[in-house]
Each structure stands twice: as C-alpha cells, then as structure tokens.
Amino acid sequence: LDPVRDRPHLTICGNALVDRVVIEGGRAVAVEVVVDGEPRRVEAGRVVLAGGAIGTPLVLLRSGIGPSAEIAPHGIPVVHDLP
C-alpha cells in the first residue's frame, strides 16, 4: 500500500472487522465495520469485497445475500436469494 498511501481518495483503516455490506436500490453503497470496538458505516461509490474463500461468503450471508433458507432463520433480511 505504500506507493498509494497518500492518494486523496484512499483511506486505509487497520484493525477493522467487516460486519456486512449495505445494499440500497440493488447496489452495494457501504460496509458496516467495527474499528477498535466502535461500529462505523463506510460509504463509497464502489464497494469491493475481497475477504477470501471463507470471509467473503460469511460477509455476504450477513448482508442478506445467499440462500434464503440459510439466511432467514437467523433473522437477517434476505436482500438477494442466491442459492
């Protein structure tokens, strides 16, 4: 990240845990994160989720994206039923 760290449109935030992607009007518009124990909403014109083979599906499920049979029993509103 060092070569681009000073770009004005880039914010680097360490010690952050992504909880879910916020979907509005069928688009990802933000992510809800916990940084140093404090919840935050980070909005962006473009949201890229790259949490690896385990992290990405977990964040998507917590965001309401995935098989509704797995999401609904946890009280998470289904945004997109994606078996």
C-alpha positions as CSV (number, residue, x, y, z in Angstrom):
1,L,0.0,0.0,0.0
2,D,2.9,2.3,0.5
3,P,3.0,3.6,-3.2
4,V,-0.6,4.8,-3.0
5,R,-1.0,5.5,0.7
6,D,-1.1,9.3,0.1
7,R,-3.8,9.3,-2.5
8,P,-6.6,11.7,-1.5
9,H,-9.4,9.2,-2.5
10,L,-8.0,6.4,-0.4
11,T,-8.4,5.8,3.3
12,I,-6.6,2.9,4.9
13,C,-8.1,1.7,8.2
14,G,-6.4,-1.1,10.2
15,N,-7.9,-3.2,13.0
16,A,-11.3,-3.2,11.1
17,L,-13.7,-6.1,11.0
18,V,-16.3,-6.0,8.3
19,D,-19.8,-7.0,9.5
20,R,-21.9,-6.6,6.4
21,V,-22.3,-4.9,3.0
22,V,-25.1,-2.3,2.9
23,I,-27.3,-2.7,-0.2
24,E,-29.6,0.1,-1.3
25,G,-31.6,0.0,-4.5
26,G,-29.8,-3.2,-5.6
27,R,-26.3,-1.7,-5.2
28,A,-23.6,-2.0,-2.6
29,V,-23.3,1.5,-1.2
30,A,-21.4,1.0,2.1
31,V,-20.0,-1.5,4.5
32,E,-20.6,-1.7,8.2
33,V,-17.4,-2.3,10.2
34,V,-16.1,-2.4,13.7
35,V,-12.9,-0.5,14.2
36,D,-11.2,-0.7,17.6
37,G,-14.5,-1.8,19.1
38,E,-16.6,1.0,17.6
39,P,-19.2,0.4,14.9
40,R,-18.9,2.5,11.8
41,R,-20.5,2.8,8.4
42,V,-18.1,3.4,5.5
43,E,-19.8,4.7,2.3
44,A,-18.2,4.5,-1.1
45,G,-19.1,4.9,-4.8
46,R,-17.6,1.5,-5.4
47,V,-17.5,-1.4,-2.9
48,V,-15.1,-4.2,-3.5
49,L,-15.4,-7.3,-1.2
50,A,-12.2,-9.4,-1.0
51,G,-12.3,-11.5,2.1
52,G,-11.0,-14.7,0.7
53,A,-12.7,-18.1,0.3
54,I,-14.1,-18.1,3.8
55,G,-14.5,-14.4,4.7
56,T,-16.4,-13.3,1.6
57,P,-19.2,-15.8,1.8
58,L,-19.7,-15.1,5.6
59,V,-19.9,-11.3,4.9
60,L,-22.3,-11.9,2.0
61,L,-24.6,-14.1,4.2
62,R,-24.6,-11.5,7.0
63,S,-25.5,-8.9,4.3
64,G,-28.6,-10.9,3.2
65,I,-27.0,-12.3,0.0
66,G,-27.1,-16.0,-0.4
67,P,-29.5,-18.9,0.0
68,S,-32.6,-17.6,1.8
69,A,-33.0,-20.9,3.6
70,E,-29.7,-20.3,5.4
71,I,-30.2,-16.5,6.0
72,A,-33.8,-16.1,7.1
73,P,-33.6,-18.4,10.2
74,H,-31.0,-16.0,11.7
75,G,-33.3,-13.0,11.4
76,I,-31.3,-11.4,8.6
77,P,-33.5,-9.8,5.9
78,V,-32.9,-11.5,2.6
79,V,-31.6,-8.9,0.1
80,H,-30.9,-11.3,-2.8
81,D,-31.8,-15.0,-2.7
82,L,-28.7,-16.5,-4.3
83,P,-28.5,-20.3,-4.0
